[in-house]
Amino acid sequence: MWLIVFMIIIIAAVIVCFSLAAAAKNAEMISQLWLEKQHIKQEILCTNKTKEE
């Protein structure tokens, strides 16, 4: 009986760890995309300033 409970706890812990790892990876990808978008915006602003001068 205790072995079954212990196995269920272990399996749940593994699932939680994988879920957290996936969420962290998604957050990293989203922040990377956001940074890339900001970088592109900055490049456009710089290009527009040089054209105006």
C-alpha positions as CSV (number, residue, x, y, z in Angstrom):
1,M,0.0,0.0,0.0
2,W,2.7,2.5,1.0
3,L,4.7,1.5,-2.1
4,I,1.7,2.5,-4.4
5,V,1.3,5.8,-2.6
6,F,5.1,6.5,-2.8
7,M,5.1,5.6,-6.6
8,I,2.1,7.9,-7.2
9,I,3.9,10.8,-5.4
10,I,7.1,10.1,-7.4
11,I,5.2,10.1,-10.7
12,A,3.3,13.3,-9.7
13,A,6.7,15.0,-8.8
14,V,8.1,14.0,-12.2
15,I,5.1,15.4,-14.1
16,V,5.3,18.7,-12.1
17,C,9.1,19.0,-12.9
18,F,8.5,18.4,-16.6
19,S,5.6,20.9,-16.6
20,L,7.8,23.6,-14.8
21,A,10.6,22.9,-17.3
22,A,8.2,23.3,-20.2
23,A,6.8,26.5,-18.8
24,A,10.3,27.9,-18.2
25,K,11.2,27.1,-21.8
26,N,8.1,28.8,-23.1
27,A,8.8,31.9,-21.0
28,E,12.3,32.0,-22.3
29,M,11.1,31.8,-25.9
30,I,8.5,34.5,-25.3
31,S,11.1,36.8,-23.8
32,Q,13.5,36.1,-26.6
33,L,10.8,37.0,-29.2
34,W,10.0,40.2,-27.3
35,L,13.7,41.2,-27.1
36,E,14.0,40.5,-30.8
37,K,10.9,42.6,-31.5
38,Q,12.3,45.5,-29.4
39,H,15.7,45.2,-31.3
40,I,13.9,45.4,-34.7
41,K,11.9,48.5,-33.5
42,Q,15.1,50.2,-32.4
43,E,16.7,49.5,-35.8
44,I,13.7,51.0,-37.5
45,L,13.9,54.1,-35.4
46,C,17.6,54.5,-36.0
47,T,17.1,54.0,-39.8
48,N,14.3,56.6,-39.8
49,K,16.5,59.1,-37.9
50,T,19.4,58.7,-40.4
51,K,17.0,59.2,-43.3
52,E,15.7,62.4,-41.8
53,E,19.1,63.9,-41.3
